[in-house]
């Protein structure tokens, strides 16, 4: 199985973006976010997205060098316009501004409009944790799940993520979609001609399906039934309505053949822990909480209780040593992209 060094893949991504007109620093930010997802075992949000990003930039559906601007600023509120840039570029800028604001005022709420797919929401939670902040991260996305009782996709899979520092390398990271599964996993399964588990999605007629391609023409089911639908609606209000971005079926999909801009919306809420208690005290309490969780008696067949974010960290440690696995199909796709843009593919 082909495994690639993460740093080599990151350099490859950075050079691809550079060839498409993205400036060096921004190219690194996007590459870092993509490869971090692969290192953590979230391949659906990693380098597998590179080809579609490149295609849409070549078609001028995504702006390679956006002028990200602060439209409104108050004591603890920011409204950011992403100028149709790559979501990672827009979101890192929004987070940097938001972290500075939260350090000053204690909290910061950042609404973002005119953005694109921003990768894994946990990436921005980790940014916050490294700065000693707790975070809530939301984003909308193209229609993926139906309103409860409906048969047609209306809301995005609209992930919700939380991040909390622990005083260790592995923060608590809770990153979940309001659908049974992230739509990116179905996209990846369709690419690899793999079946999906029953209960993930319905086809365009409203029938449950295990065919990934039929699922992409239908809808992903909301997690927890009506509860997931309600959460998706709440995310849509924060990210789409409050930010002034597109919402519901008006968010365009970069995988569709269209000339429309996606106009994705994000929403970040940051909390400076030092304004509540000393960070060291918080970390000690978090360690106690985690320790007591892990001491919970386990059921048969379970060797250890993990806290959210721990598996990601262990996968990151393993992949950093062993490399990132790429399927044959994805490997060839990236080699071809490199040939088109004059960038040599990464060495194993």
N, C-alpha and C positions, 0 to 999 in steps of 0.2 A: 504494500500500500504506500503511495507516495506521500511522504511527510516533508513539509518545508519549514525552514527556519523562519520564525516570525519576523525578525528584523529584515531579512531579505524580501519577504512579502511586503513589508511596510514600505521599503524603498521602492519596490516595483509600483505599488499603488501611488506613491508620491510622484514618481516620474510620469506615470500615466496622467494624473491630474495636471501636472506641469505642462505636458504636451497639449492639453485641452485648454490652457490659458489660466489655470488656477495659480495664484502666486505661491511661492515656496512655503511660507509659513502656514497658509490655509490648507495647502495640499497635505502637509504633515498632520494637521489636526484631523482631517477626514481619514487619512490613512491610519492614524493611531486609533481612532474610534472603531474602524472596521476590523482591524487586526485584534484589538482587545476583545471584541465579540467572539472572534474565532478562537482565541486563546482560552476563553471561558466556556467554550463548547456551545456557543450560540451562533452556529454557522449560518442560520437563516438571516442574520443581521450583519454578517461579516463580508469577506471579500467576494462572496457570491453576488453581492449587489453592485460590484464595480462596473460590470459591463453595461447594465441598464443606466447607471449614472452617466457613464461615458457617452452612451448613445443619445441620451436626452440633452446633454450639453452640446453635442455636435449638432443636434437639431434646434438648438437655441431655446429649448423648453426650460432649461435650468441655466441661471446666470453664473458663469464660472468665477467672476470677480464682483460679488455684490457689494453695494455700499450700505452695510447694515447700519441702521440709524435708530437713535432713541427718539421716539415721537413724543412721548410724554414722560415726565419724571416728577414724582412727589417724594415725600419723606420716606416712604417704604414701598413705592409702586413704580414700576417701569412698564412702558408700552414700547415694544421693539418691532420695527419693520425690517424683514429679512431681505427685501429687494430680490426675491425669487432665487436666493442662493441655496447651495447645498445645505441641508438641515443641520449638519454637524458644524459647519462654519458659523451659521446663524446662532445656533444654540450655545456653542462655546463662548461666543461674544456676549450673548445674553447672560450666561452664567457668570462670566467674569465681572460684568457690570453689577449683577445681582449680589454676588458674594461681597463686593466692596460696599454695596448699600446695606446689606444685612449686618456687616461688621460695624457699621455706623449706627444704624437705627434698631438693630435687634432682629428685625424680620424684613423680608423683601418678597413681594409678589410680582412676578414678571410675566406679562402676557406677550405672546409673539405671533405675528401674522406674516403672510407672504413668505412662508418657508417651504421646505420639502421634507421628505422622509429623513429623520435624524438618527437612525440606527437604533441601538439598544438604549432604552431609557435609563438603565442602571449606570451607564457611563457618566451621566450627569450627576447621579446620586453619589458616585465615587468622587467626582470633583468636589462636591460639597463636603463629603466626609473628610477628605484630605485637608480641607480648610477649617475643620472643626465645626461644621454646620450639619444640622439635620435637614433633610430635603423631602419635598413632595414634587414629583415630576409627572406631568400629564401631556398627552398629545392626541390629536385626532388623526384620522387616516381615511383613505378612500373607503366607500361603502363595502362592508364585509359581513355585518350581522343584521338580521331583520329585527324590527320591533317585535316584542313578544306576541306570538300569534300570527305574525306575518310570514310571507314566503319570499319576499324580495329584500335583498341587502339594502340597508338604509344608513345605519351608523357604521363608523369604522370599528376596528377591533379595539381601538381606544385604550391603550395601556395606562396603567396606574403604577407608579413606582415610588418607593420610600427608601431613604438611605439614612443610616445612623452610624456614626463613628463608634469604635469599640476600644480604641487605644492599641489595636493590633493591626496587622496588614489586611485582615479580613473584616471589613465593616458588615453590618447587617444590611443586606440589599434585598428588598422585596419588589419584584418586577413581574407584573402579571397583566395579561390582556383581559378585557371584559368579555372576550369570547372564550370558548372552551380551549382554544389553542391559538397561538399567533398565526395570522394568515401567511406570514413568511414561511412557516414550516410546511404549509400546503403548497406554496409556490415551489419550494425546494423539492418536495415529493413529486410534483408534476414534472419538474425538470428531469428528475431521475427515474421517471416512469414507475414510481412506487405507489402502492396502495396506502390509504390513510385509515386509521382506526374508525370503527363504527361509532357514531355519536359525535363526531367532529363537525359534520357539515351536512347540508341538504343540497340537492341539485336545483336547477331552475324551475322545476315543477313542485318543489317543496318536499321531495322525498329524500330520506336519508341516503347517503352515498358513501362508498369507500373509494371511489374514483377521484383522484386529486384534481384532474382536469375538469370533471363535472362539478366538483365543489367550487372551483374558481368561477364557474359560470353561474353558480347558485349563491349560497351564503354560508358563512361559518355560524355555528350556533352560539348563543350567549352563554357564558358560564353561569351555572346556578339558575338557569331559566329566566324567570321574570326579574330576579335580582340583578343578573348580569345586564339585562336590558336597561334597568334603571341606572346602573352605574355608568353604562355607555352614554346615556342621555346626560348625566351630570358632567362627564368629561367633555362632551360636545359643547355644553354651555360655557364652561370655563375656557376651552381652547378655541372654539369657533365663534361663538356669539360675543363673549366678553372681549376677545382680542380684535374682533373685526375681520377674522380670517373666514375662509369658506367653512361650511358645516354640512353634516349629513351627506346627501347625494351630490352636493356641489363641490366636494373635495375631489379633485381629479387624480386619477391613478397613473403613475408614470409608466406602468406596464401596458396601458392602453394606447392604441394608435390614435393620437389626437394632437392638436396643436395648442391645447389648453394648459395653462400653468396650474400646478397642483393647489397652491395657496393653502398649505397645511398650517394649522395653528398649534402652538405649544403653550404650556402654562407651568411655571416653576414657582414654588414657594420655599423660601430658605429661612432657617431659624438659627441664629447665633447662640449656641449653647452657653457660651460665657455670660450672656445676658441673663440666663436663668440660674446657673450655678457654675462653679469652676469646672473646666473641661476634665480635669483629672478626677474630680468627684463623679462626674457623669460616666466616665470610662470605667471607674471601679464599680459603679452600680450596674452598668451594662454587663461587665464580666460576671458579677454575681447573678444577674438575671439569666445569662447564657448558661452558666454553670448549673444553676438549678433546673433549667429546662433539660439539660443533658442528663441530669440525675434521675429524670422521670423513668419509672420502670418501662421497659420495652416489651412489645408483644412478640410472640413467637416469630422467628425468622428475621428479626431486626437486630442488628449488632450495635447500632449507634444512632442516636438522634442528632441530626444536623440542624443548624439554624440557617435561615435564608441568607444566602451569600457565601456560605462555607463551601458548598459544592463547587460554585464558580471559582473560588480561590484555589481549591485543590486542583481543579481542571487547569487553571492558569499555571500553577506550579508544574504540573505534568507536561503540558503542551510547551511550556517555555524550554523544557529540557529535550523532549522527544520531537517537537515540531508540530505543525498543523497539518492535519490530513485533508487532502483535496481529492474529490472523486475524479475519475478519469474524464468525465464530461466537463466538469468545471476547470480542470487543468487545461484541457484543449481549448476551452473558451477563452481563458486568460492568455494562453500562448498566442492565439489568433488576434486578440485585442492588442497585445504587445507588438505583433508584427505589423498591424495596421498603423500603429502610432510610432513605430520605430523605437520601441523599448524592449530590451532583452528581458525575457522572463526570469524570475528568481531561480537561483540554484537550490537544490535540495540540501 
